[in-house]
Amino acid sequence: MPELIRSIVNRLRDFVGNRRRAPRHSVRLEVELALMVPSPGSTSRSAGPGLRVSGYTRDISATGLAVIVPTIRAGGKYITGSNQTLQITLALPSGPLEIYGTPVRYSPLEDPGGDRGYLVGVQIERMSVTHRTTFSAYVETLRK
């Protein structure tokens, strides 16, 4: 049932219009998503072993990423669960960046001639100042 509701909302979004604030740029970059989980007896969060999924971007913007992954489960946990934080390693041509984000939507891809797996929309929450500068410069080059 949740898949049906998600499908209806996605179609409604297409019908009503696109309210995105940051322009998206189609680019395929390799990514690794690591599910951040609380450390036992601690409030800090880290990526445990086996909690990683590799994929690639469909598009990026200054505020988010659309990532295609083969599965939405890592180590028996859903990477798209509510209140999840993902540590994302994004392979830019200038080198890898580390981004922290939250999944905001996902949908299965069923195009037999195209991408397979799941499309996961991730909202960027934080990254280091250096990585933010590098990322913003890269996104700006895609505009031109």
Rosetta silent file (secondary structure, phi, psi, omega in degrees, C-alpha in Angstrom):
SEQUENCE: MPELIRSIVNRLRDFVGNRRRAPRHSVRLEVELALMVPSPGSTSRSAGPGLRVSGYTRDISATGLAVIVPTIRAGGKYITGSNQTLQITLALPSGPLEIYGTPVRYSPLEDPGGDRGYLVGVQIERMSVTHRTTFSAYVETLRK
SCORE:     score description
SCORE:     0.000 S_00000001
   1 L     0.000  -42.367  178.468    0.000    0.000    0.000 S_00000001
   2 H   -59.040  -33.131  178.425    2.772    2.553    0.756 S_00000001
   3 H   -64.553  -39.333  178.967    4.121    1.984   -2.775 S_00000001
   4 H   -64.258  -45.100  179.453    0.715    2.870   -4.237 S_00000001
   5 H   -63.058  -44.948  179.241    0.517    6.069   -2.189 S_00000001
   6 H   -60.626  -40.810  178.878    4.097    7.014   -3.140 S_00000001
   7 H   -63.919  -42.847  178.957    3.273    6.423   -6.816 S_00000001
   8 H   -63.876  -44.317  179.319    0.172    8.610   -6.616 S_00000001
   9 H   -62.164  -42.368  178.891    2.100   11.412   -4.904 S_00000001
  10 H   -62.228  -41.883  178.404    4.846   11.260   -7.551 S_00000001
  11 H   -68.065  -37.891  177.174    2.285   11.503  -10.362 S_00000001
  12 H   -63.393  -41.203  177.549    0.514   14.348   -8.595 S_00000001
  13 H   -58.564  -42.839  178.191    3.838   16.161   -8.286 S_00000001
  14 H   -64.377  -39.270 -177.732    4.325   15.821  -12.054 S_00000001
  15 H   -72.089  -46.405 -175.610    0.773   17.074  -12.702 S_00000001
  16 H   -72.662  -37.327 -179.588    0.765   20.007  -10.256 S_00000001
  17 L   133.313  165.101 -177.385    4.237   21.204  -11.090 S_00000001
  18 L   -95.448  118.982 -178.250    7.770   21.170   -9.949 S_00000001
  19 L  -101.247   16.127 -176.498    8.401   23.241   -6.817 S_00000001
  20 L   -63.591  138.340 -179.264   12.124   22.604   -6.655 S_00000001
  21 L   -90.210  -33.915 -178.537   14.174   25.583   -5.548 S_00000001
  22 L  -105.107  128.372  179.256   17.586   24.428   -6.754 S_00000001
  23 L   -63.194  143.381  179.288   18.016   23.466  -10.413 S_00000001
  24 L   -98.188  148.283 -179.169   18.981   19.847  -11.020 S_00000001
  25 E  -127.931  123.931  179.458   21.771   18.760  -13.298 S_00000001
  26 E   -71.954  120.129  177.752   21.910   15.314  -14.883 S_00000001
  27 L  -157.889  139.492  179.741   25.278   13.757  -14.123 S_00000001
  28 L  -104.351  113.438  178.086   26.394   10.222  -13.350 S_00000001
  29 L  -128.170  142.854  178.004   28.858   10.020  -10.459 S_00000001
  30 E   -71.294  141.008  178.050   29.738    6.986   -8.369 S_00000001
  31 E  -136.723  156.466  169.523   28.458    7.073   -4.783 S_00000001
  32 E  -130.788  125.302  178.005   28.597    4.942   -1.680 S_00000001
  33 E  -101.581  129.892  176.720   25.853    5.296    0.907 S_00000001
  34 E  -119.802  125.590  179.199   26.623    4.286    4.469 S_00000001
  35 E   -76.160  124.304 -179.524   23.810    3.985    6.971 S_00000001
  36 E   -89.634  127.028 -179.341   24.718    5.823   10.163 S_00000001
  37 E  -127.304  150.737  178.663   23.655    4.014   13.334 S_00000001
  38 E   -63.580  138.024  174.622   24.111    4.905   16.998 S_00000001
  39 L   -73.559  143.001 -179.613   27.151    3.347   18.628 S_00000001
  40 L   -57.097  129.246  177.411   26.261    1.073   21.579 S_00000001
  41 L    72.101   17.576 -176.568   26.199    3.082   24.816 S_00000001
  42 L  -141.840  160.265  175.162   26.888    6.345   22.978 S_00000001
  43 L   -95.289   -6.980  178.862   25.032    9.184   21.311 S_00000001
  44 L   -77.304  157.284 -177.932   27.511    9.327   18.421 S_00000001
  45 E  -121.044  141.789  176.301   26.652    7.708   15.105 S_00000001
  46 E  -146.789  163.846  178.397   28.896    5.748   12.785 S_00000001
  47 E   -86.684  121.621  178.960   28.609    3.469    9.784 S_00000001
  48 E   -83.339  166.130  177.838   28.834   -0.131   10.840 S_00000001
  49 E   -64.261  140.347  179.239   30.310   -2.913    8.743 S_00000001
  50 E    79.775    3.532 -179.082   27.963   -4.191    6.065 S_00000001
  51 E  -103.944   40.194 -177.500   25.836   -1.063    6.206 S_00000001
  52 E  -125.871  145.208  177.165   26.991    0.265    2.825 S_00000001
  53 E  -135.675  130.393  177.856   25.364    0.356   -0.614 S_00000001
  54 E   -97.439  148.641  178.536   27.111    1.454   -3.809 S_00000001
  55 E  -166.246 -152.905  179.307   25.341    3.220   -6.650 S_00000001
  56 E  -152.916  161.049 -179.179   25.470    6.315   -8.830 S_00000001
  57 E   -83.866  148.349  169.707   23.758    9.668   -9.202 S_00000001
  58 E   -96.560  -42.835  174.660   21.041   10.409  -11.718 S_00000001
  59 E  -155.171  163.277  178.847   21.159   14.124  -10.976 S_00000001
  60 E  -137.091  157.857  172.892   22.471   16.558   -8.399 S_00000001
  61 L  -143.056  177.827  179.866   21.611   20.028   -7.164 S_00000001
  62 L   -65.318  -20.615 -175.163   23.014   22.392   -4.560 S_00000001
  63 L  -115.596   -5.693 -177.358   20.604   20.921   -1.993 S_00000001
  64 E  -167.587  175.577 -179.072   20.231   17.265   -2.903 S_00000001
  65 E  -134.978  145.155  167.822   21.053   14.167   -4.906 S_00000001
  66 E  -108.956  116.198 -172.171   19.012   11.613   -6.809 S_00000001
  67 E  -116.053  137.525  175.417   20.852    8.319   -6.354 S_00000001
  68 E  -105.956  123.920 -179.307   20.222    4.977   -8.026 S_00000001
  69 E  -129.452  153.252 -178.643   21.071    1.944   -5.886 S_00000001
  70 L   -73.069  -22.682 -177.992   20.424   -1.777   -6.448 S_00000001
  71 L  -148.462  156.860  175.945   18.748   -2.215   -3.051 S_00000001
  72 L  -105.984   13.329  177.949   17.348   -0.071   -0.254 S_00000001
  73 E  -115.806  139.315  175.638   18.573   -2.463    2.436 S_00000001
  74 E  -136.672  119.027  179.780   22.017   -2.510    3.993 S_00000001
  75 L    58.414   34.565  179.010   22.875   -5.063    6.650 S_00000001
  76 L    82.051    2.059  179.539   19.196   -5.890    7.182 S_00000001
  77 E  -116.552  150.342  178.487   18.236   -2.224    7.700 S_00000001
  78 E   -84.218  128.029  177.340   16.446    0.129    5.328 S_00000001
  79 L   -75.426  -14.373 -178.187   18.542    3.075    4.156 S_00000001
  80 L  -100.899   10.409 -178.782   15.290    4.911    3.403 S_00000001
  81 L   -64.740  160.177 -179.717   13.804    4.561    6.874 S_00000001
  82 L   -66.368  145.717  179.515   12.458    7.560    8.729 S_00000001
  83 L    60.797   27.111  177.100   14.993    9.639   10.643 S_00000001
  84 L   -85.923  147.499  171.094   17.913    7.927    8.889 S_00000001
  85 E  -117.501  131.772  178.350   21.194    9.715    8.280 S_00000001
  86 E  -111.014  133.684  170.690   23.311    8.636    5.339 S_00000001
  87 E   -94.475  118.172 -173.774   27.019    9.240    5.010 S_00000001
  88 E  -111.926  124.601  172.392   27.518    9.671    1.273 S_00000001
  89 E  -100.537  114.620 -176.737   30.870    9.398   -0.439 S_00000001
  90 E  -107.429  124.206 -177.472   30.504   11.179   -3.776 S_00000001
  91 E   -90.379   92.694  173.664   33.211   10.628   -6.401 S_00000001
  92 E   -81.598  159.833  176.809   33.737   13.980   -8.113 S_00000001
  93 L   -57.451  -29.298 -179.556   36.317   14.276  -10.910 S_00000001
  94 L   -84.275   -7.378 -179.709   38.494   16.297   -8.470 S_00000001
  95 E   134.473  169.260 -175.888   38.259   13.606   -5.764 S_00000001
  96 E   -74.018  147.407  175.129   35.814   12.134   -3.252 S_00000001
  97 E  -121.276  152.478  175.628   33.576   14.249   -1.008 S_00000001
  98 E  -111.776  123.742 -177.699   31.790   13.280    2.182 S_00000001
  99 E  -126.271  142.746  172.592   28.194   14.430    2.502 S_00000001
 100 E  -111.862  130.552 -177.979   25.626   13.740    5.213 S_00000001
 101 E  -150.011  171.897  178.245   22.009   13.651    4.126 S_00000001
 102 E  -120.561  137.028  175.947   18.572   12.258    4.788 S_00000001
 103 E   -70.311  132.275 -178.809   16.502   10.226    2.358 S_00000001
 104 E  -111.721  -18.209  176.135   13.326   12.116    1.518 S_00000001
 105 E  -165.120  160.294  172.648   11.782    9.750   -1.021 S_00000001
 106 E  -152.943  155.499  175.619   12.387    6.576   -2.946 S_00000001
 107 E  -152.415  144.669  177.635   10.754    4.660   -5.742 S_00000001
 108 E   -71.315  145.463  176.230   11.492    1.382   -7.495 S_00000001
 109 E  -102.839  126.138 -174.975   12.798    1.594  -11.055 S_00000001
 110 E  -125.657   22.539  179.837   11.137   -0.866  -13.382 S_00000001
 111 L   -79.884  110.512 -175.821   12.352    0.245  -16.824 S_00000001
 112 L   -62.119  -27.892 -178.912   13.561   -2.964  -18.519 S_00000001
 113 L   -98.467    1.867 -174.973   15.809   -1.038  -20.928 S_00000001
 114 L  -126.409 -142.655 -178.687   17.107    1.508  -18.419 S_00000001
 115 L   -66.839  147.179  178.101   18.144    1.893  -14.821 S_00000001
 116 E  -125.705  154.887  179.022   17.305   -0.862  -12.370 S_00000001
 117 E   110.861 -131.408 -176.753   17.006   -0.830   -8.616 S_00000001
 118 E  -134.065  141.636  172.164   15.718    2.129   -6.625 S_00000001
 119 E   -97.093  121.579 -178.650   15.829    5.878   -7.059 S_00000001
 120 E  -116.943  122.187  174.368   16.514    7.521   -3.695 S_00000001
 121 E   -88.924  126.375 -176.916   16.131   11.271   -3.239 S_00000001
 122 E  -121.406  128.410  174.729   18.543   12.586   -0.612 S_00000001
 123 E   -91.965  127.928  179.401   18.445   16.035    0.956 S_00000001
 124 E   -72.135  126.925  178.818   21.905   17.322    1.859 S_00000001
 125 E  -100.966  -44.643 -179.120   22.065   18.136    5.562 S_00000001
 126 E  -161.813  158.728  171.615   25.727   18.928    6.133 S_00000001
 127 L  -162.615  164.967 -178.862   29.286   18.639    4.877 S_00000001
 128 L   -64.992  159.048  179.645   32.611   20.216    5.765 S_00000001
 129 H   -59.275  -42.293  179.886   33.274   23.769    4.593 S_00000001
 130 H   -63.197  -46.376  179.788   35.994   22.535    2.228 S_00000001
 131 H   -67.599  -35.986  177.493   33.750   19.879    0.712 S_00000001
 132 H   -63.372  -42.427  178.837   30.844   22.348    0.440 S_00000001
 133 H   -62.714  -45.851  179.610   33.078   24.781   -1.479 S_00000001
 134 H   -64.133  -44.121 -179.691   34.269   22.032   -3.829 S_00000001
 135 H   -63.617  -46.984 -179.910   30.741   20.683   -4.316 S_00000001
 136 H   -61.166  -40.217  177.830   29.263   24.127   -4.996 S_00000001
 137 H   -64.141  -39.719  178.718   31.999   24.883   -7.542 S_00000001
 138 H   -65.370  -45.363  178.967   31.303   21.586   -9.293 S_00000001
 139 H   -61.849  -37.755  178.355   27.543   22.200   -9.421 S_00000001
 140 H   -63.249  -37.027  178.579   28.247   25.668  -10.831 S_00000001
 141 H   -66.282  -27.756  179.193   30.316   24.156  -13.662 S_00000001
 142 H   -72.787  -24.800  178.724   27.295   22.006  -14.598 S_00000001
 143 H   -67.778  -31.422 -173.313   25.182   25.140  -15.041 S_00000001
 144 L   -83.842    0.000    0.000   27.398   26.431  -17.793 S_00000001
